[in-house]
Amino acid sequence: MRLAERCRDPSEFAELQRLFLDQPRSGNRRYIENGSDEFTLVCRFVFADLRSGTERSNASRYAHCLREAAKRQIGSATLVEFLKEEGGINALFLGRPLSRQTVTTKTLRLTEPITVGKGVKFTVTLIRNPDNTYSVIEGP
């Protein structure tokens, strides 16, 4: 977050972008899209090995978290304490508002546990909450 705060200064942003582009790489070209913000640049710099899907996902996830922290006015001085108290980056990543009306997900986070027998079919009715969790409306 501190590096992102520094990159609000255009000369610092340009310097980090130059350092990012000059990092050694194995075959893949390295670039920053025009209009990318300081959060994307910082996370692309930190997660420099973007050949793996995991690293690309981490860069994107952390950029979303830093952007959400900035919107909530959580600066570098208080970010670590906030994350410790709130349960890590998911407090920011999953709590950010989504502009899309539909969400595709493979893993659901329920607000309460449900108990079902092994091998038993069951039906559950859920509602998606603004924080990207799901509340059980009807269930087993």
PAROKOL-389102 format. One record per atom (N, C-alpha, C): atom name; residue in one letter; chain; z, y, x. Coordinates in nm, 4 decimals, always signed. Each point is the difference from the previous one (the first is absolute). Example, Ala and Ser with C-alpha at 12.3 -4.5 7.8 and 13.67 -1.06 7.14 Angstrom:
BEGIN
 atom type mol       c3       c2       c1
    N    A   A  +0.7800  -0.5690  +1.3190
   CA    A   A  +0.0000  +0.1190  -0.0890
    C    A   A  +0.0000  +0.1200  +0.0900
    N    S   A  -0.0720  +0.1050  -0.0350
   CA    S   A  +0.0060  +0.1190  +0.0820
    C    S   A  +0.0730  +0.1090  -0.0770
END
This chain:
BEGIN
 atom type mol       c3       c2       c1
    N    M   A  +0.0000  -0.1182  +0.0832
   CA    M   A  +0.0000  +0.1182  -0.0832
    C    M   A  +0.0000  +0.1252  +0.0882
    N    R   A  +0.0736  -0.0067  +0.1094
   CA    R   A  +0.0058  +0.1174  +0.0886
    C    R   A  -0.1389  +0.0322  +0.0544
    N    L   A  -0.0743  -0.1012  +0.0368
   CA    L   A  -0.1352  +0.0221  +0.0512
    C    L   A  -0.0900  +0.0584  -0.1089
    N    A   A  +0.0139  -0.0469  -0.1212
   CA    A   A  -0.0789  +0.0543  -0.1116
    C    A   A  +0.0366  +0.1467  -0.0239
    N    E   A  +0.1278  +0.0327  +0.0110
   CA    E   A  +0.0424  +0.1389  -0.0171
    C    E   A  -0.0618  +0.0883  +0.1086
    N    R   A  -0.0061  -0.0512  +0.1218
   CA    R   A  -0.0631  +0.0762  +0.1082
    C    R   A  -0.1493  +0.0189  -0.0255
    N    C   A  -0.0630  -0.1012  -0.0606
   CA    C   A  -0.1447  +0.0041  -0.0217
    C    C   A  -0.0417  +0.0956  -0.1113
    N    R   A  +0.0944  +0.0616  -0.0657
   CA    R   A  -0.0378  +0.1048  -0.0967
    C    R   A  -0.0612  +0.1193  +0.0721
    N    D   A  +0.0338  +0.0142  +0.1277
   CA    D   A  -0.0618  +0.1011  +0.0861
    C    D   A  -0.1386  -0.0538  +0.0382
    N    P   A  -0.1077  +0.0749  -0.0320
   CA    P   A  -0.1358  -0.0508  +0.0259
    C    P   A  -0.0254  -0.0407  +0.1457
    N    S   A  +0.0595  +0.0705  +0.0959
   CA    S   A  -0.0225  -0.0362  +0.1404
    C    S   A  +0.0683  -0.1328  +0.0333
    N    E   A  +0.1176  -0.0255  -0.0580
   CA    E   A  +0.0689  -0.1277  +0.0207
    C    E   A  -0.0780  -0.1133  -0.0673
    N    F   A  -0.0546  +0.0270  -0.1191
   CA    F   A  -0.0813  -0.0994  -0.0703
    C    F   A  -0.1203  -0.0367  +0.0858
    N    A   A  -0.0691  +0.1012  +0.0536
   CA    A   A  -0.1180  -0.0236  +0.0834
    C    A   A  +0.0363  -0.0794  +0.1251
    N    E   A  +0.1155  +0.0296  +0.0592
   CA    E   A  +0.0436  -0.0720  +0.1203
    C    E   A  +0.0272  -0.1472  -0.0313
    N    L   A  +0.0696  -0.0280  -0.1092
   CA    L   A  +0.0271  -0.1393  -0.0365
    C    L   A  -0.1290  -0.0724  -0.0356
    N    Q   A  -0.0916  +0.0696  -0.0660
   CA    Q   A  -0.1282  -0.0620  -0.0335
    C    Q   A  -0.0753  -0.0357  +0.1283
    N    R   A  +0.0037  +0.0878  +0.0996
   CA    R   A  -0.0660  -0.0283  +0.1276
    C    R   A  +0.0655  -0.1214  +0.0672
    N    L   A  +0.1342  -0.0041  +0.0006
   CA    L   A  +0.0705  -0.1142  +0.0590
    C    L   A  -0.0340  -0.1296  -0.0728
    N    F   A  -0.0084  +0.0073  -0.1327
   CA    F   A  -0.0351  -0.1168  -0.0805
    C    F   A  -0.1386  -0.0514  +0.0372
    N    L   A  -0.0953  +0.0902  +0.0075
   CA    L   A  -0.1376  -0.0399  +0.0303
    C    L   A  -0.0143  -0.0533  +0.1418
    N    D   A  +0.0865  +0.0464  +0.0921
   CA    D   A  -0.0064  -0.0426  +0.1391
    C    D   A  +0.0759  -0.1299  +0.0272
    N    Q   A  +0.0739  -0.0533  -0.0990
   CA    Q   A  +0.0727  -0.1245  +0.0219
    C    Q   A  -0.0969  -0.1123  +0.0336
    N    P   A  +0.0402  -0.0881  +0.0933
   CA    P   A  -0.0869  -0.1154  +0.0284
    C    P   A  -0.0168  -0.0853  -0.1257
    N    R   A  -0.1178  -0.0540  -0.0160
   CA    R   A  -0.0260  -0.0835  -0.1175
    C    R   A  -0.0950  -0.1114  +0.0401
    N    S   A  -0.0006  -0.1035  -0.0773
   CA    S   A  -0.0853  -0.1150  +0.0325
    C    S   A  -0.1134  -0.0106  -0.1014
    N    G   A  -0.1073  +0.0698  +0.0244
   CA    G   A  -0.1200  -0.0168  -0.0799
    C    G   A  -0.0113  +0.0855  -0.1244
    N    N   A  +0.1055  +0.0200  -0.0749
   CA    N   A  -0.0093  +0.0747  -0.1250
    C    N   A  +0.0028  +0.1500  +0.0279
    N    R   A  -0.0856  +0.0713  -0.0691
   CA    R   A  +0.0047  +0.1450  +0.0187
    C    R   A  +0.1237  +0.0554  -0.0689
    N    R   A  +0.0466  +0.1106  +0.0459
   CA    R   A  +0.1209  +0.0601  -0.0538
    C    R   A  -0.0369  +0.1390  -0.0524
    N    Y   A  +0.0418  +0.0308  -0.1206
   CA    Y   A  -0.0314  +0.1296  -0.0579
    C    Y   A  +0.1069  +0.0368  -0.1020
    N    I   A  +0.0031  +0.1261  -0.0321
   CA    I   A  +0.0858  +0.0524  -0.1068
    C    I   A  -0.0931  +0.0692  -0.0981
    N    E   A  +0.0093  -0.0368  -0.1255
   CA    E   A  -0.0849  +0.0618  -0.1028
    C    E   A  +0.0252  +0.1507  -0.0058
    N    N   A  -0.1044  +0.0762  -0.0244
   CA    N   A  +0.0177  +0.1429  -0.0236
    C    N   A  +0.0912  +0.0189  -0.1200
    N    G   A  +0.0926  +0.0905  +0.0098
   CA    G   A  +0.0909  +0.0263  -0.1104
    C    G   A  +0.1248  -0.0862  +0.0011
    N    S   A  +0.0105  -0.0941  +0.0962
   CA    S   A  +0.1217  -0.0813  +0.0091
    C    S   A  +0.1172  +0.0902  +0.0349
    N    D   A  +0.1138  -0.0320  -0.0552
   CA    D   A  +0.1176  +0.0832  +0.0266
    C    D   A  +0.0758  -0.0491  +0.1230
    N    E   A  +0.1055  +0.0740  +0.0335
   CA    E   A  +0.0791  -0.0325  +0.1187
    C    E   A  +0.0694  -0.1359  -0.0122
    N    F   A  +0.0305  -0.0424  -0.1216
   CA    F   A  +0.0687  -0.1281  -0.0194
    C    F   A  -0.0931  -0.1172  +0.0339
    N    T   A  -0.1248  +0.0105  -0.0439
   CA    T   A  -0.0986  -0.1033  +0.0316
    C    T   A  -0.0249  -0.0042  +0.1500
    N    L   A  -0.0161  +0.1155  +0.0621
   CA    L   A  -0.0260  +0.0054  +0.1437
    C    L   A  +0.1145  -0.0623  +0.0787
    N    V   A  +0.1222  +0.0373  -0.0317
   CA    V   A  +0.1163  -0.0528  +0.0715
    C    V   A  +0.0084  -0.1513  -0.0143
    N    C   A  -0.0189  -0.0498  -0.1195
   CA    C   A  +0.0127  -0.1446  -0.0223
    C    C   A  -0.1161  -0.0770  +0.0611
    N    R   A  -0.1173  +0.0564  +0.0004
   CA    R   A  -0.1135  -0.0649  +0.0679
    C    R   A  +0.0244  -0.0024  +0.1501
    N    F   A  +0.0665  +0.1045  +0.0536
   CA    F   A  +0.0339  +0.0056  +0.1424
    C    F   A  +0.1057  -0.1050  +0.0346
    N    V   A  +0.1044  -0.0092  -0.0826
   CA    V   A  +0.1092  -0.0942  +0.0250
    C    V   A  -0.0480  -0.1439  -0.0155
    N    F   A  -0.0752  -0.0280  -0.1064
   CA    F   A  -0.0532  -0.1342  -0.0237
    C    F   A  -0.1440  -0.0029  +0.0508
    N    A   A  -0.0136  +0.0104  +0.1313
   CA    A   A  -0.1312  +0.0220  +0.0610
    C    A   A  -0.0925  -0.1209  -0.0061
    N    D   A  +0.0538  -0.1194  -0.0036
   CA    D   A  -0.0836  -0.1200  +0.0009
    C    D   A  -0.0416  -0.0331  -0.1423
    N    L   A  -0.0987  +0.0718  -0.0506
   CA    L   A  -0.0389  -0.0142  -0.1399
    C    L   A  -0.1002  -0.1128  -0.0225
    N    R   A  -0.0127  -0.0910  +0.0974
   CA    R   A  -0.0887  -0.1154  -0.0198
    C    R   A  +0.0599  -0.0943  -0.1028
    N    S   A  +0.1321  -0.0076  -0.0035
   CA    S   A  +0.0627  -0.0929  -0.0950
    C    S   A  +0.0245  +0.0708  -0.1323
    N    G   A  -0.0138  -0.0740  -0.1065
   CA    G   A  +0.0259  +0.0550  -0.1328
    C    G   A  +0.1434  +0.0455  -0.0150
    N    T   A  +0.0925  -0.0686  +0.0687
   CA    T   A  +0.1418  +0.0370  -0.0073
    C    T   A  +0.0222  +0.1393  +0.0557
    N    E   A  -0.0597  +0.0301  +0.1127
   CA    E   A  +0.0181  +0.1315  +0.0614
    C    E   A  -0.0622  +0.1102  -0.0864
    N    R   A  -0.1159  -0.0267  -0.0588
   CA    R   A  -0.0610  +0.0995  -0.0896
    C    R   A  +0.0894  +0.0222  -0.1213
    N    S   A  +0.0547  -0.1077  -0.0528
   CA    S   A  +0.0886  +0.0095  -0.1150
    C    S   A  +0.1273  +0.0762  +0.0357
    N    N   A  +0.0568  -0.0293  +0.1173
   CA    N   A  +0.1202  +0.0712  +0.0439
    C    N   A  -0.0268  +0.1490  +0.0165
    N    A   A  -0.1115  +0.0343  +0.0609
   CA    A   A  -0.0335  +0.1410  +0.0202
    C    A   A  -0.0091  +0.0716  -0.1342
    N    S   A  -0.0667  -0.0610  -0.0947
   CA    S   A  -0.0144  +0.0602  -0.1324
    C    S   A  +0.1345  +0.0112  -0.0713
    N    R   A  +0.0776  -0.1073  +0.0047
   CA    R   A  +0.1301  -0.0043  -0.0681
    C    R   A  +0.0955  +0.1060  +0.0550
    N    Y   A  +0.0079  +0.0085  +0.1326
   CA    Y   A  +0.0893  +0.0982  +0.0607
    C    Y   A  -0.0493  +0.1428  -0.0248
    N    A   A  -0.1305  +0.0209  -0.0005
   CA    A   A  -0.0530  +0.1339  -0.0299
    C    A   A  +0.0398  +0.0418  -0.1416
    N    H   A  -0.0096  -0.0920  -0.0961
   CA    H   A  +0.0435  +0.0293  -0.1375
    C    H   A  +0.1482  +0.0363  -0.0025
    N    C   A  +0.0799  -0.0750  +0.0758
   CA    C   A  +0.1448  +0.0248  +0.0028
    C    C   A  +0.0320  +0.1364  +0.0577
    N    L   A  -0.0628  +0.0344  +0.1122
   CA    L   A  +0.0252  +0.1306  +0.0609
    C    L   A  -0.0455  +0.1131  -0.0922
    N    R   A  -0.1139  -0.0191  -0.0648
   CA    R   A  -0.0513  +0.1010  -0.0939
    C    R   A  +0.0965  +0.0189  -0.1164
    N    E   A  +0.0527  -0.1105  -0.0539
   CA    E   A  +0.0954  +0.0074  -0.1107
    C    E   A  +0.1304  +0.0644  +0.0462
    N    A   A  +0.0445  -0.0315  +0.1211
   CA    A   A  +0.1219  +0.0624  +0.0538
    C    A   A  -0.0181  +0.1512  +0.0100
    N    A   A  -0.1159  +0.0425  +0.0472
   CA    A   A  -0.0262  +0.1438  +0.0109
    C    A   A  -0.0005  +0.0664  -0.1376
    N    K   A  -0.0591  -0.0669  -0.0995
   CA    K   A  -0.0006  +0.0551  -0.1364
    C    K   A  +0.1417  +0.0162  -0.0540
    N    R   A  +0.0873  -0.0935  +0.0388
   CA    R   A  +0.1396  +0.0055  -0.0447
    C    R   A  +0.0868  +0.0868  +0.0916
    N    Q   A  -0.0650  +0.0627  +0.0972
   CA    Q   A  +0.0674  +0.0867  +0.0967
    C    Q   A  +0.1042  -0.0761  +0.0818
    N    I   A  -0.0346  -0.1217  +0.0373
   CA    I   A  +0.0818  -0.0805  +0.0900
    C    I   A  -0.0638  +0.0138  +0.1374
    N    G   A  +0.0626  +0.0737  +0.0875
   CA    G   A  -0.0559  +0.0248  +0.1323
    C    G   A  +0.0438  -0.1037  +0.1014
    N    S   A  -0.0466  +0.0198  +0.1234
   CA    S   A  +0.0307  -0.0954  +0.1064
    C    S   A  +0.1497  -0.0076  +0.0279
    N    A   A  +0.0724  +0.1086  -0.0224
   CA    A   A  +0.1439  +0.0009  +0.0276
    C    A   A  +0.0778  -0.0916  -0.0947
    N    T   A  -0.0513  -0.0205  -0.1210
   CA    T   A  +0.0749  -0.0787  -0.0993
    C    T   A  -0.0716  -0.1274  -0.0450
    N    L   A  -0.1202  -0.0235  +0.0497
   CA    L   A  -0.0781  -0.1143  -0.0468
    C    L   A  +0.0678  -0.1343  +0.0303
    N    V   A  +0.0500  -0.0176  +0.1204
   CA    V   A  +0.0614  -0.1287  +0.0360
    C    V   A  +0.1194  -0.0290  -0.0903
    N    E   A  +0.0844  +0.0997  -0.0223
   CA    E   A  +0.1166  -0.0202  -0.0857
    C    E   A  -0.0423  -0.0308  -0.1436
    N    F   A  -0.1024  +0.0707  -0.0496
   CA    F   A  -0.0512  -0.0260  -0.1343
    C    F   A  -0.0460  -0.1456  -0.0118
    N    L   A  -0.0782  -0.0461  +0.0981
   CA    L   A  -0.0523  -0.1362  -0.0047
    C    L   A  +0.1117  -0.1039  +0.0072
    N    K   A  +0.1016  +0.0259  +0.0807
   CA    K   A  +0.1148  -0.0920  +0.0074
    C    K   A  +0.0702  -0.0098  -0.1345
    N    E   A  +0.0217  +0.1122  -0.0645
   CA    E   A  +0.0735  +0.0032  -0.1268
    C    E   A  -0.0817  -0.0539  -0.1169
    N    E   A  -0.1308  +0.0208  +0.0037
   CA    E   A  -0.0848  -0.0341  -0.1146
    C    E   A  -0.0720  -0.1333  +0.0128
    N    G   A  +0.0145  -0.0686  +0.1121
   CA    G   A  -0.0585  -0.1336  +0.0113
    C    G   A  -0.1319  -0.0071  +0.0737
    N    G   A  -0.0305  +0.0953  +0.0842
   CA    G   A  -0.1192  -0.0074  +0.0834
    C    G   A  -0.1211  +0.0703  -0.0581
    N    I   A  -0.1149  -0.0285  +0.0606
   CA    I   A  -0.1213  +0.0733  -0.0367
    C    I   A  -0.0451  -0.0261  -0.1422
    N    N   A  +0.0382  -0.1138  -0.0578
   CA    N   A  -0.0405  -0.0272  -0.1379
    C    N   A  +0.0572  +0.1023  -0.0973
    N    A   A  +0.1127  +0.0618  +0.0352
   CA    A   A  +0.0564  +0.1048  -0.0856
    C    A   A  -0.0995  +0.1142  -0.0170
    N    L   A  -0.0788  +0.0253  +0.1025
   CA    L   A  -0.1014  +0.1056  -0.0079
    C    L   A  -0.1354  -0.0556  -0.0415
    N    F   A  -0.0398  -0.1125  +0.0583
   CA    F   A  -0.1322  -0.0552  -0.0286
    C    F   A  -0.0137  -0.0415  -0.1458
    N    L   A  +0.0963  -0.0744  -0.0504
   CA    L   A  -0.0081  -0.0468  -0.1383
    C    L   A  +0.0404  +0.1079  -0.0999
    N    G   A  +0.0702  +0.1000  +0.0456
   CA    G   A  +0.0454  +0.1060  -0.0897
    C    G   A  -0.0989  +0.1129  -0.0181
    N    R   A  -0.1096  -0.0031  +0.0756
   CA    R   A  -0.0958  +0.1106  -0.0114
    C    R   A  -0.0771  -0.0115  -0.1307
    N    P   A  -0.0326  +0.1112  -0.0603
   CA    P   A  -0.0782  -0.0068  -0.1240
    C    P   A  -0.1437  -0.0422  +0.0298
    N    L   A  -0.0543  -0.0811  -0.0858
   CA    L   A  -0.1381  -0.0434  +0.0149
    C    L   A  -0.0875  +0.0758  -0.0985
    N    S   A  -0.1141  +0.0444  +0.0464
   CA    S   A  -0.0889  +0.0771  -0.0868
    C    S   A  -0.0856  -0.0898  -0.0894
    N    R   A  -0.0171  -0.1252  +0.0405
   CA    R   A  -0.0822  -0.0915  -0.0790
    C    R   A  +0.0746  -0.0442  -0.1254
    N    Q   A  -0.0738  -0.0309  -0.1032
   CA    Q   A  +0.0594  -0.0488  -0.1239
    C    Q   A  +0.0193  -0.1505  +0.0009
    N    T   A  -0.0704  -0.0696  +0.0894
   CA    T   A  +0.0145  -0.1448  +0.0102
    C    T   A  +0.0452  -0.0352  +0.1411
    N    V   A  +0.0703  -0.1109  +0.0106
   CA    V   A  +0.0516  -0.0458  +0.1286
    C    V   A  -0.0341  -0.1476  +0.0139
    N    T   A  -0.0501  -0.0380  +0.1155
   CA    T   A  -0.0252  -0.1403  +0.0294
    C    T   A  +0.1045  -0.0431  +0.1014
    N    T   A  +0.0712  -0.1048  -0.0321
   CA    T   A  +0.1035  -0.0480  +0.0907
    C    T   A  +0.0047  -0.1510  -0.0019
    N    K   A  +0.0403  -0.0559  +0.1132
   CA    K   A  +0.0124  -0.1434  +0.0112
    C    K   A  +0.1472  -0.0408  -0.0052
    N    T   A  +0.0874  +0.0897  +0.0363
   CA    T   A  +0.1434  -0.0267  +0.0033
    C    T   A  +0.0711  +0.1001  -0.0893
    N    L   A  +0.0840  -0.0501  -0.0879
   CA    L   A  +0.0737  +0.0865  -0.0924
    C    L   A  +0.1444  +0.0138  +0.0457
    N    R   A  +0.0535  +0.1193  -0.0053
   CA    R   A  +0.1414  +0.0242  +0.0276
    C    R   A  +0.0692  +0.0242  -0.1330
    N    L   A  +0.0829  -0.0927  -0.0403
   CA    L   A  +0.0726  +0.0124  -0.1263
    C    L   A  +0.1282  +0.0785  +0.0226
    N    T   A  +0.0426  +0.0736  -0.1032
   CA    T   A  +0.1241  +0.0763  +0.0100
    C    T   A  +0.1219  -0.0873  -0.0216
    N    E   A  -0.0218  -0.1213  -0.0518
   CA    E   A  +0.1105  -0.0940  -0.0228
    C    E   A  -0.0524  -0.1413  +0.0207
    N    P   A  +0.0868  -0.0920  +0.0395
   CA    P   A  -0.0472  -0.1369  +0.0222
    C    P   A  -0.0258  -0.0738  -0.1308
    N    I   A  -0.0897  -0.0973  +0.0048
   CA    I   A  -0.0213  -0.0900  -0.1129
    C    I   A  +0.0221  -0.1423  +0.0522
    N    T   A  +0.0421  -0.0891  -0.0864
   CA    T   A  +0.0234  -0.1389  +0.0379
    C    T   A  -0.0916  -0.0891  -0.0825
    N    V   A  -0.0754  -0.0831  +0.0695
   CA    V   A  -0.0902  -0.0937  -0.0673
    C    V   A  +0.0118  -0.1356  +0.0677
    N    G   A  -0.0232  -0.1046  -0.0767
   CA    G   A  +0.0027  -0.1350  +0.0552
    C    G   A  -0.1249  -0.0291  +0.0798
    N    K   A  +0.0113  -0.0856  +0.0977
   CA    K   A  -0.1153  -0.0394  +0.0807
    C    K   A  -0.0983  -0.0777  -0.0860
    N    G   A  -0.1263  +0.0339  +0.0108
   CA    G   A  -0.1045  -0.0713  -0.0717
    C    G   A  -0.0052  +0.0279  -0.1488
    N    V   A  +0.0772  +0.0971  -0.0483
   CA    V   A  +0.0045  +0.0323  -0.1423
    C    V   A  -0.0836  +0.1253  -0.0241
    N    K   A  -0.0900  -0.0065  -0.0967
   CA    K   A  -0.0777  +0.1187  -0.0354
    C    K   A  +0.0923  +0.1009  -0.0662
    N    F   A  -0.0249  +0.1286  +0.0262
   CA    F   A  +0.0791  +0.1043  -0.0643
    C    F   A  -0.0861  +0.1245  -0.0188
    N    T   A  +0.0432  +0.0840  -0.0893
   CA    T   A  -0.0678  +0.1260  -0.0273
    C    T   A  +0.0994  +0.1121  +0.0231
    N    V   A  -0.0479  +0.1046  +0.0596
   CA    V   A  +0.0845  +0.1164  +0.0236
    C    V   A  -0.0825  +0.1242  -0.0325
    N    T   A  +0.0629  +0.0963  -0.0642
   CA    T   A  -0.0655  +0.1275  -0.0306
    C    T   A  +0.0655  +0.1063  +0.0880
    N    L   A  -0.0826  +0.0714  +0.0752
   CA    L   A  +0.0489  +0.0996  +0.0948
    C    L   A  -0.0538  +0.1377  -0.0330
    N    I   A  +0.0677  +0.1013  +0.0497
   CA    I   A  -0.0518  +0.1365  -0.0049
    C    I   A  +0.0088  +0.0561  +0.1409
    N    R   A  -0.1066  +0.0654  +0.0437
   CA    R   A  -0.0033  +0.0597  +0.1337
    C    R   A  +0.0732  +0.1335  -0.0031
    N    N   A  +0.0919  +0.0177  +0.0917
   CA    N   A  +0.0781  +0.1230  +0.0114
    C    N   A  -0.0678  +0.0981  +0.0951
    N    P   A  +0.0340  +0.1274  -0.0085
   CA    P   A  -0.0610  +0.0987  +0.0902
    C    P   A  +0.0223  -0.0291  +0.1484
    N    D   A  +0.1075  -0.0722  +0.0339
   CA    D   A  +0.0265  -0.0306  +0.1407
    C    D   A  -0.0675  -0.1298  +0.0446
    N    N   A  -0.0952  -0.0481  -0.0772
   CA    N   A  -0.0783  -0.1203  +0.0311
    C    N   A  +0.0814  -0.1284  -0.0071
    N    T   A  +0.1116  +0.0017  -0.0695
   CA    T   A  +0.0727  -0.1223  -0.0308
    C    T   A  -0.0366  -0.0386  -0.1433
    N    Y   A  +0.0418  -0.1202  -0.0412
   CA    Y   A  -0.0291  -0.0469  -0.1354
    C    Y   A  +0.1300  -0.0384  -0.0687
    N    S   A  +0.0198  +0.0493  -0.1212
   CA    S   A  +0.1153  -0.0371  -0.0794
    C    S   A  -0.0408  -0.1108  -0.0961
    N    V   A  +0.0912  -0.0955  -0.0183
   CA    V   A  -0.0245  -0.1120  -0.0897
    C    V   A  +0.0325  +0.0459  -0.1430
    N    I   A  -0.1000  -0.0040  -0.0881
   CA    I   A  +0.0185  +0.0357  -0.1402
    C    I   A  +0.0414  -0.1242  -0.0781
    N    E   A  -0.0712  -0.1082  +0.0229
   CA    E   A  +0.0309  -0.1308  -0.0603
    C    E   A  -0.0193  -0.1040  +0.1070
    N    G   A  +0.0885  -0.0956  +0.0041
   CA    G   A  -0.0156  -0.1024  +0.1013
    C    G   A  +0.0778  -0.1253  -0.0311
    N    P   A  -0.0050  -0.0909  +0.0921
   CA    P   A  +0.0671  -0.1292  -0.0193
    C    P   A  +0.1522  +0.0154  -0.0062
END
